[in-house]
Every structure is written in structure tokens, then in C-alpha cells.
């Protein structure tokens, strides 16, 4: 596993690289109405009155969710190296 730091707008992200996937994780805080969605190759995060967007690499499968204030974005592509 390899770990790197990035950001999604003002939210610091940690990047974790595994053999078959890349995972981004961030603390979005205790905003009650925080949500995330993946639409047309873009991750959209809404936390309170703030909205952040991050385009994803082409041809990757993405899954994003928020659990207990932690945003997780999982990227995988079984046919290519996405790192």
C-alpha cells in the first residue's frame, strides 16, 4: 500500500494505492446533510452549503460514500493500472 495526500477543494484527501484499486479518504466533518454522488465521471460532494467536484480518470469504476463523516472514493479498473 502506498499513501499520498491530495485535496478536493478545501477538503484534504489521503490516497491509498493497492494492487487492484486506489482509495481516497477524507474527513468531511459532522455535517448532518453531507452527501456524495458519482455522475458522468465526476465525484460531487455536498457538505452543508459547500459543493466540491473532482473529475475521475477515464474508464474507471468508481464508488463513493460517506460514513460517520468520512468520505471514501474507491476507484478500480481490472484491465489497467489506474495509478
SULSULNOR-V644928 format. One record per residue. N is the residue number from 1. SS is DSSP state (alpha for helix, beta for strand, coil for the rest). PSI is psi in whole degrees, 0 to 359 (NA if undefined). OMEGA is omega in degrees with one decimal (999 if undefined). Layout:
BEGIN
n=N ss=SS psi=PSI omega=OMEGA
n=N ss=SS psi=PSI omega=OMEGA
END
This chain:
BEGIN
n=1 ss=coil psi=138 omega=177.1
n=2 ss=beta psi=139 omega=-177.9
n=3 ss=beta psi=136 omega=178.0
n=4 ss=beta psi=164 omega=178.7
n=5 ss=beta psi=140 omega=174.3
n=6 ss=beta psi=190 omega=175.1
n=7 ss=beta psi=155 omega=174.3
n=8 ss=beta psi=94 omega=-171.3
n=9 ss=coil psi=239 omega=179.1
n=10 ss=coil psi=357 omega=-176.4
n=11 ss=beta psi=118 omega=176.6
n=12 ss=beta psi=134 omega=178.8
n=13 ss=beta psi=145 omega=169.1
n=14 ss=beta psi=137 omega=-179.7
n=15 ss=beta psi=127 omega=178.4
n=16 ss=beta psi=124 omega=-179.9
n=17 ss=beta psi=128 omega=176.6
n=18 ss=coil psi=175 omega=-178.7
n=19 ss=coil psi=320 omega=-173.9
n=20 ss=coil psi=9 omega=-178.7
n=21 ss=coil psi=166 omega=172.1
n=22 ss=beta psi=134 omega=-179.0
n=23 ss=beta psi=131 omega=173.3
n=24 ss=beta psi=139 omega=179.1
n=25 ss=beta psi=143 omega=-179.6
n=26 ss=beta psi=148 omega=175.0
n=27 ss=beta psi=112 omega=178.6
n=28 ss=coil psi=4 omega=175.5
n=29 ss=coil psi=192 omega=-174.8
n=30 ss=coil psi=32 omega=177.1
n=31 ss=coil psi=122 omega=-175.2
n=32 ss=coil psi=329 omega=-174.6
n=33 ss=coil psi=29 omega=177.4
n=34 ss=coil psi=139 omega=177.8
n=35 ss=beta psi=161 omega=179.5
n=36 ss=beta psi=147 omega=177.5
n=37 ss=beta psi=154 omega=174.3
n=38 ss=beta psi=119 omega=-177.5
n=39 ss=beta psi=121 omega=176.3
n=40 ss=coil psi=48 omega=176.6
n=41 ss=coil psi=17 omega=178.7
n=42 ss=beta psi=133 omega=172.5
n=43 ss=beta psi=128 omega=179.3
n=44 ss=beta psi=121 omega=179.6
n=45 ss=beta psi=129 omega=174.8
n=46 ss=beta psi=120 omega=-179.6
n=47 ss=beta psi=105 omega=-176.1
n=48 ss=coil psi=234 omega=179.2
n=49 ss=coil psi=1 omega=-176.6
n=50 ss=beta psi=143 omega=175.1
n=51 ss=beta psi=135 omega=179.5
n=52 ss=beta psi=143 omega=178.3
n=53 ss=beta psi=144 omega=177.4
n=54 ss=beta psi=121 omega=175.8
n=55 ss=beta psi=147 omega=-178.9
n=56 ss=coil psi=158 omega=174.6
n=57 ss=coil psi=153 omega=177.3
n=58 ss=coil psi=152 omega=171.6
n=59 ss=coil psi=36 omega=173.3
n=60 ss=coil psi=150 omega=172.2
n=61 ss=beta psi=133 omega=-177.9
n=62 ss=beta psi=142 omega=174.7
n=63 ss=beta psi=130 omega=-178.5
n=64 ss=beta psi=142 omega=178.5
n=65 ss=beta psi=161 omega=175.1
n=66 ss=beta psi=128 omega=179.2
n=67 ss=beta psi=118 omega=179.6
n=68 ss=coil psi=42 omega=176.4
n=69 ss=coil psi=5 omega=179.2
n=70 ss=beta psi=119 omega=175.6
n=71 ss=beta psi=131 omega=176.4
n=72 ss=beta psi=129 omega=176.0
n=73 ss=beta psi=118 omega=-179.1
n=74 ss=beta psi=126 omega=178.3
n=75 ss=beta psi=134 omega=176.8
n=76 ss=beta psi=149 omega=175.6
n=77 ss=coil psi=105 omega=-174.9
n=78 ss=coil psi=343 omega=-176.1
n=79 ss=coil psi=344 omega=-176.2
n=80 ss=coil psi=161 omega=174.3
n=81 ss=coil psi=114 omega=-175.0
n=82 ss=coil psi=2 omega=179.7
n=83 ss=coil psi=NA omega=999
END
